């Protein structure tokens, strides 16, 4: 039990949560059409498997949801999905494989995109706190079906967000493992 909850592991998970919070708030306040709130979740999954990612994702959603972005709580299932999928992906593929970043990001983003799209459509009808909502409304305003516009925007923004996240994870994971071997 002590091995599973060492001070180092708790400190790293806390750091990953902070990375999610800072990234999420940066994207929110800059009205970016990406989210930047799953980099820490991906790091948690890369370093500690799916459970590490899930812990990071859940705590991020709860903290963000209670300190500035209520929508984060509703998107907790997306954080959990990202954590589980990336945790299993990182068990099969090295986190430092820069040649596979595009594919890893795609594999990780698709299930969470489905979850996020359902949440956005069912609960919020396309209007959330993220900058991507602006693009959804523009597409809907020019005649695209609301659900189709949400799915299109969510697919593009989630994939771009995961490419950034997977790339950052590869850099950090590579650096940490090189220095601590």
Backbone bond lengths (Angstrom), bond angles and torsions (degrees), N, CA, C in turn:
res aa  C-N    CA-C-N  psi(-1)  N-CA   C-N-CA  omega(-1)  CA-C   N-CA-C  phi
1 X - - - 1.452 - - 1.524 110.06 -
2 X 1.309 116.20 -41.74 1.459 120.23 -178.83 1.526 110.93 -62.31
3 X 1.323 116.60 -38.16 1.457 121.26 179.65 1.528 110.61 -62.82
4 X 1.321 117.18 -38.22 1.455 121.08 -177.54 1.527 113.34 -69.86
5 X 1.335 118.01 -28.59 1.449 121.45 -177.20 1.521 111.63 -123.42
6 X 1.318 116.84 51.06 1.452 120.77 179.27 1.526 110.00 -69.50
7 X 1.311 115.55 160.66 1.466 120.70 179.04 1.524 110.81 -61.26
8 X 1.318 117.29 -37.08 1.467 120.63 178.77 1.523 111.24 -63.71
9 X 1.313 116.18 -43.68 1.455 120.26 -178.90 1.531 110.15 -65.18
10 X 1.317 116.86 -44.03 1.467 120.31 178.87 1.523 110.33 -63.17
11 X 1.333 117.13 -41.86 1.466 120.84 179.06 1.527 111.34 -63.45
12 X 1.325 116.85 -42.00 1.468 119.82 178.55 1.529 111.08 -66.28
13 X 1.315 117.50 -43.00 1.465 119.86 177.59 1.525 110.44 -61.33
14 X 1.321 117.37 -40.22 1.470 120.73 176.94 1.528 110.40 -62.72
15 X 1.327 116.62 -41.90 1.468 120.38 177.14 1.529 110.68 -62.12
16 X 1.321 117.17 -42.09 1.467 120.68 179.34 1.532 110.75 -63.47
17 X 1.322 116.93 -38.03 1.470 120.80 177.22 1.526 109.88 -63.93
18 X 1.320 116.70 -43.51 1.470 120.93 178.23 1.529 110.25 -61.44
19 X 1.324 116.88 -41.69 1.475 120.22 177.70 1.532 109.83 -59.10
20 X 1.330 116.94 -44.41 1.470 120.41 177.07 1.527 111.68 -60.92
21 X 1.314 116.66 -45.44 1.467 120.87 -176.91 1.521 110.72 -65.28
22 X 1.319 117.05 -47.05 1.468 120.07 179.79 1.531 110.36 -63.38
23 X 1.321 116.70 -46.19 1.470 119.93 178.64 1.510 112.16 -61.32
24 X 1.335 116.55 -44.86 1.461 120.91 -179.89 1.520 112.37 -63.23
25 X 1.326 116.69 -43.38 1.464 119.79 179.19 1.531 111.40 -68.26
26 X 1.323 116.87 -37.69 1.469 120.49 176.59 1.527 110.28 -59.33
27 X 1.314 116.53 -48.80 1.465 120.75 179.54 1.526 111.69 -64.76
28 X 1.335 116.88 -39.83 1.463 121.71 -178.82 1.525 110.98 -65.13
29 X 1.324 116.62 -51.60 1.460 119.86 -175.16 1.521 112.98 -73.92
30 X 1.329 117.52 -26.21 1.465 121.01 176.30 1.529 111.15 -87.20
31 X 1.355 116.42 -2.75 1.471 122.87 -178.76 1.524 111.85 55.69
32 X 1.336 115.40 38.75 1.461 120.29 178.29 1.525 109.53 -70.88
33 X 1.308 117.39 148.02 1.471 119.65 178.10 1.530 113.04 -81.44
34 X 1.320 117.34 14.25 1.458 123.08 172.41 1.528 107.17 -124.16
35 X 1.319 117.31 176.15 1.465 120.06 -167.93 1.526 114.20 -112.22
36 X 1.303 118.14 -38.55 1.467 124.88 178.68 1.533 114.18 55.71
37 X 1.321 116.92 19.48 1.460 120.25 -178.12 1.527 113.70 -105.56
38 X 1.329 116.77 14.02 1.467 119.12 178.47 1.527 113.00 -122.29
39 X 1.314 117.74 4.17 1.469 119.45 179.07 1.525 109.63 -60.91
40 X 1.312 116.97 -44.74 1.465 120.70 177.89 1.520 112.51 -65.04
41 X 1.327 116.30 -36.57 1.463 120.56 176.84 1.525 110.29 -62.94
42 X 1.322 116.02 -43.40 1.466 120.71 177.09 1.532 110.31 -63.61
43 X 1.327 117.09 -40.63 1.467 120.25 177.16 1.526 110.86 -63.46
44 X 1.330 116.73 -42.63 1.467 120.52 177.54 1.517 111.44 -58.84
45 X 1.328 115.84 -40.98 1.466 120.35 178.95 1.521 112.06 -70.61
46 X 1.332 116.92 -38.46 1.465 120.37 -179.35 1.529 111.16 -67.49
47 X 1.332 116.85 -40.74 1.452 120.47 -176.97 1.526 113.60 -84.21
48 X 1.333 117.12 -36.30 1.462 119.91 -170.78 1.526 114.44 -126.97
49 X 1.323 118.11 11.53 1.448 121.18 178.64 1.527 112.48 80.03
50 X 1.315 116.29 -175.31 1.466 121.03 -174.88 1.531 113.59 -56.84
51 X 1.320 118.10 -38.11 1.466 120.42 -177.37 1.532 110.54 -66.53
52 X 1.324 117.23 -40.88 1.467 120.40 176.65 1.515 111.45 -60.85
53 X 1.321 115.94 -40.56 1.462 120.31 177.32 1.518 112.43 -67.49
54 X 1.334 116.53 -40.63 1.467 120.66 179.62 1.531 110.50 -63.54
55 X 1.322 116.61 -44.91 1.474 119.87 178.38 1.529 109.80 -59.08
56 X 1.325 116.05 -46.22 1.461 120.58 179.54 1.523 110.91 -61.39
57 X 1.315 117.36 -46.38 1.462 121.46 -177.90 1.518 113.33 -64.83
58 X 1.329 116.77 -43.91 1.468 120.21 -179.14 1.530 110.62 -65.59
59 X 1.319 116.45 -47.14 1.470 118.78 -179.27 1.521 111.72 -65.86
60 X 1.316 116.99 -35.11 1.467 120.12 175.42 1.519 110.71 -61.26
61 X 1.323 116.41 -48.77 1.469 120.29 -178.82 1.523 111.24 -60.97
62 X 1.320 116.68 -41.81 1.468 120.26 -179.69 1.532 111.64 -67.07
63 X 1.321 116.44 -44.44 1.474 119.50 -179.47 1.528 110.55 -68.45
64 X 1.330 117.13 -48.91 1.472 119.87 178.23 1.522 111.00 -59.23
65 X 1.318 115.96 -42.12 1.456 120.62 -178.13 1.508 113.66 -65.58
66 X 1.317 117.01 -26.96 1.464 119.79 -179.00 1.526 113.33 -100.07
67 X 1.333 117.14 -2.96 1.475 119.28 -177.44 1.517 115.16 -124.90
68 X 1.292 119.41 7.14 1.452 116.42 179.14 1.509 116.58 164.67
69 X 1.309 118.36 -22.06 1.458 119.86 -179.03 1.524 109.25 -138.88
70 X 1.314 115.61 87.41 1.464 122.11 -177.53 1.527 112.09 -55.19
71 X 1.323 117.50 -30.27 1.462 121.32 -179.37 1.531 111.98 -59.93
72 X 1.322 117.37 -27.27 1.475 120.89 -178.02 1.521 112.46 -57.18
73 X 1.306 116.55 -37.77 1.465 119.77 -179.82 1.529 110.49 -61.44
74 X 1.311 116.36 -41.45 1.461 120.63 -178.59 1.529 112.38 -68.82
75 X 1.340 116.25 -25.71 1.455 120.35 179.70 1.527 112.62 -94.45
76 X 1.333 116.88 13.17 1.464 120.95 176.06 1.536 111.74 -56.16
77 X 1.341 120.12 -39.90 1.476 118.64 177.04 1.532 112.78 -59.05
78 X 1.308 117.71 -31.05 1.464 120.77 176.66 1.532 110.74 -68.98
79 X 1.335 116.59 -40.77 1.465 120.70 175.85 1.533 110.13 -61.27
80 X 1.319 116.11 -43.85 1.468 120.83 -178.88 1.529 110.37 -64.86
81 X 1.321 116.44 -43.34 1.467 120.47 178.32 1.518 110.73 -61.91
82 X 1.321 117.02 -45.17 1.467 121.26 178.23 1.524 110.09 -59.48
83 X 1.326 116.79 -43.87 1.465 121.06 -179.28 1.526 111.90 -63.41
84 X 1.316 116.66 -46.87 1.469 119.98 -178.20 1.525 111.63 -64.88
85 X 1.327 115.95 -48.26 1.467 119.16 -178.34 1.525 110.56 -64.61
86 X 1.332 117.82 -47.13 1.463 120.02 -178.81 1.532 111.28 -66.17
87 X 1.321 117.28 -34.61 1.459 119.66 177.21 1.515 111.98 -61.34
88 X 1.323 116.70 -42.65 1.462 120.11 178.50 1.531 111.32 -73.94
89 X 1.318 117.31 -35.13 1.471 120.81 177.04 1.527 110.06 -63.89
90 X 1.334 116.68 -44.74 1.463 119.94 -179.28 1.529 112.90 -70.03
91 X 1.320 118.16 -15.33 1.463 120.18 172.42 1.532 110.34 -77.12
92 X 1.324 116.76 -28.14 1.472 121.34 -178.17 1.531 112.21 -92.58
93 X 1.331 117.08 -34.50 1.465 121.94 -176.15 1.518 109.44 -122.04
94 X 1.326 115.84 144.94 1.460 119.69 177.43 1.523 109.97 -67.40
95 X 1.324 116.07 137.69 1.465 121.40 179.13 1.523 111.34 -67.91
96 X 1.319 116.90 -16.98 1.465 120.75 -177.50 1.523 113.49 -96.76
97 X 1.297 117.83 9.60 1.465 121.34 -177.52 1.527 110.02 -82.28
98 X 1.333 116.30 90.42 1.459 121.92 -176.92 1.532 112.33 -64.67
99 X 1.331 117.78 -25.14 1.461 120.99 -178.60 1.526 112.62 -70.82
100 X 1.334 116.81 -20.68 1.463 120.41 -176.49 1.524 113.01 -108.23
101 X 1.316 117.76 11.71 1.469 120.92 -176.26 1.523 111.40 -56.36
102 X 1.329 118.08 -43.54 1.464 121.21 -177.42 1.525 111.30 -61.97
103 X 1.352 116.03 -41.93 1.460 120.37 -179.20 1.524 111.95 -74.29
104 X 1.327 116.29 -40.68 1.463 119.32 178.64 1.525 110.35 -62.53
105 X 1.320 116.31 -42.68 1.467 120.29 178.54 1.528 110.99 -62.17
106 X 1.324 117.02 -38.97 1.463 120.66 179.15 1.532 110.97 -66.10
107 X 1.322 116.64 -46.95 1.465 120.79 -179.85 1.528 110.75 -61.22
108 X 1.327 116.21 -41.07 1.461 120.54 -178.81 1.523 111.92 -72.68
109 X 1.327 116.82 -35.47 1.471 119.13 -173.26 1.526 114.31 -79.69
110 X 1.311 119.21 -32.18 1.469 120.60 -172.74 1.534 113.49 -59.43
111 X 1.338 119.89 -52.27 1.471 117.86 -179.77 1.538 113.02 -61.64
112 X 1.322 116.85 -40.88 1.469 120.01 179.58 1.525 111.03 -68.41
113 X 1.323 117.30 -31.51 1.467 120.88 177.02 1.529 110.13 -64.13
114 X 1.302 116.55 -41.68 1.467 120.26 178.22 1.528 109.83 -61.73
115 X 1.322 116.24 -46.57 1.472 120.60 179.42 1.528 110.60 -62.48
116 X 1.327 117.03 -47.69 1.473 120.90 -179.22 1.523 112.13 -62.78
117 X 1.315 116.15 -39.60 1.466 119.85 179.34 1.523 110.39 -63.83
118 X 1.319 116.95 -44.69 1.467 119.95 178.53 1.534 111.32 -61.03
119 X 1.313 116.52 -43.07 1.470 120.10 178.51 1.523 110.68 -63.21
120 X 1.319 116.39 -45.70 1.467 120.56 -178.79 1.518 111.85 -63.86
121 X 1.326 117.54 -40.84 1.466 121.32 -179.24 1.525 110.89 -71.77
122 X 1.324 116.76 -51.01 1.464 120.57 -172.64 1.526 112.49 -72.65
123 X 1.314 116.86 -46.04 1.463 119.35 -174.57 1.525 114.35 -88.73
124 X 1.332 116.98 -35.57 1.466 119.44 -169.12 1.522 115.27 -119.91
125 X 1.319 118.04 -4.43 1.464 122.40 178.79 1.529 112.31 51.16
126 X 1.336 115.58 36.26 1.457 121.00 173.96 1.509 115.76 93.88
127 X 1.322 118.48 -7.14 1.463 121.02 -176.85 1.526 108.99 -109.03
128 X 1.335 116.49 110.36 1.461 121.94 174.93 1.525 108.44 -127.99
129 X 1.306 116.55 -173.59 1.458 120.74 -177.81 1.523 112.96 -82.09
130 X 1.313 118.54 -9.19 1.465 120.83 -174.64 1.523 111.84 -81.92
131 X 1.316 114.03 159.08 1.463 120.49 177.50 1.518 112.99 -64.83
132 X 1.319 117.36 -20.71 1.466 119.97 179.85 1.530 111.67 -67.87
133 X 1.329 117.47 -22.17 1.467 120.74 178.17 1.527 111.68 -61.71
134 X 1.314 115.64 -31.62 1.466 120.46 178.22 1.528 109.51 -62.85
135 X 1.336 115.78 -44.42 1.469 120.65 179.97 1.528 109.65 -65.60
136 X 1.324 117.71 -40.68 1.466 121.74 177.60 1.522 109.77 -58.14
137 X 1.300 117.21 -46.73 1.467 120.70 -178.20 1.520 112.24 -67.35
138 X 1.323 117.70 -35.91 1.467 120.76 176.30 1.527 109.82 -63.53
139 X 1.335 116.82 -48.08 1.465 120.27 179.34 1.524 111.37 -61.50
140 X 1.321 116.45 -42.17 1.459 120.25 178.21 1.535 110.62 -65.86
141 X 1.320 115.93 -36.63 1.464 120.65 179.93 1.524 113.48 -66.87
142 X 1.323 117.51 -28.41 1.463 120.19 178.69 1.521 112.35 -91.38
143 X 1.345 115.99 8.97 1.456 118.71 171.33 1.515 116.87 112.44
144 X 1.322 118.48 -3.60 1.462 119.44 179.19 1.535 109.28 -76.22
145 X 1.298 115.81 142.08 1.459 122.24 175.98 1.529 109.42 -54.75
146 X 1.333 117.10 141.20 1.466 122.05 -176.89 1.524 112.23 -58.40
147 X 1.326 117.53 -47.46 1.459 121.01 -178.97 1.529 110.48 -65.01
148 X 1.325 117.01 -42.28 1.469 120.62 179.04 1.522 111.11 -63.76
149 X 1.330 116.71 -40.00 1.463 119.10 179.75 1.527 110.71 -67.33
150 X 1.322 117.50 -38.45 1.469 120.75 177.63 1.525 109.91 -64.76
151 X 1.333 116.88 -46.24 1.462 120.72 -179.30 1.526 111.03 -62.47
152 X 1.315 117.69 -44.56 1.461 121.31 179.98 1.526 111.19 -61.98
153 X 1.308 116.38 -49.89 1.468 120.28 -178.69 1.520 110.71 -65.69
154 X 1.325 117.05 -43.71 1.461 120.60 -179.09 1.528 110.20 -62.63
155 X 1.316 117.48 -40.99 1.463 121.11 179.13 1.521 110.83 -61.52
156 X 1.320 116.84 -48.56 1.465 121.07 -178.36 1.521 112.29 -66.75
157 X 1.332 116.49 -46.73 1.462 119.22 -176.52 1.530 111.80 -70.49
158 X 1.323 117.44 -39.35 1.467 119.48 177.81 1.524 111.13 -64.08
159 X 1.316 117.26 -42.35 1.462 120.36 -179.17 1.530 110.38 -64.72
160 X 1.328 117.16 -46.53 1.464 120.25 177.95 1.526 110.44 -61.29
161 X 1.314 116.59 -42.73 1.462 121.58 178.64 1.528 110.67 -61.02
162 X 1.318 118.23 -42.15 1.469 121.20 -179.56 1.524 111.74 -72.42
163 X 1.334 117.95 -32.83 1.468 119.42 175.28 1.525 109.12 -60.25
164 X 1.317 115.95 -46.92 1.472 120.23 178.36 1.527 109.43 -61.05
165 X 1.318 116.70 -47.70 1.460 120.88 -178.73 1.511 113.60 -61.25
166 X 1.319 117.16 -47.24 1.467 121.56 -178.93 1.531 110.08 -65.17
167 X 1.318 116.83 -36.67 1.473 120.78 177.62 1.532 110.75 -65.47
168 X 1.321 117.02 -46.25 1.468 121.39 178.27 1.525 110.19 -62.00
169 X 1.322 117.16 -42.67 1.465 120.89 177.72 1.526 110.07 -59.81
170 X 1.321 117.40 -44.46 1.465 120.66 -179.84 1.530 110.98 -59.91
171 X 1.315 117.08 -42.56 1.465 120.64 179.46 1.527 110.82 -65.48
172 X 1.323 116.62 -49.52 1.474 120.64 -177.32 1.525 110.79 -66.10
173 X 1.316 116.82 -46.08 1.462 120.97 -178.73 1.528 110.37 -61.15
174 X 1.310 116.75 -44.06 1.456 122.17 178.40 1.533 110.81 -61.42
175 X 1.319 116.74 -45.89 1.456 121.58 -179.02 1.528 111.38 -64.12
176 X 1.315 116.84 -46.41 1.467 121.05 -178.74 1.522 110.55 -63.25
177 X 1.314 117.37 -45.26 1.452 119.80 -177.61 1.523 112.18 -70.20
178 X 1.316 117.46 -30.18 1.449 120.78 177.65 1.534 110.58 -70.18
179 X 1.329 117.19 -38.43 1.467 120.93 -177.04 1.519 113.87 -82.23
180 X 1.333 117.46 -23.85 1.456 119.70 -174.69 1.520 114.27 -111.03
181 X 1.315 118.09 15.34 1.470 120.02 177.25 1.494 110.58 -77.89
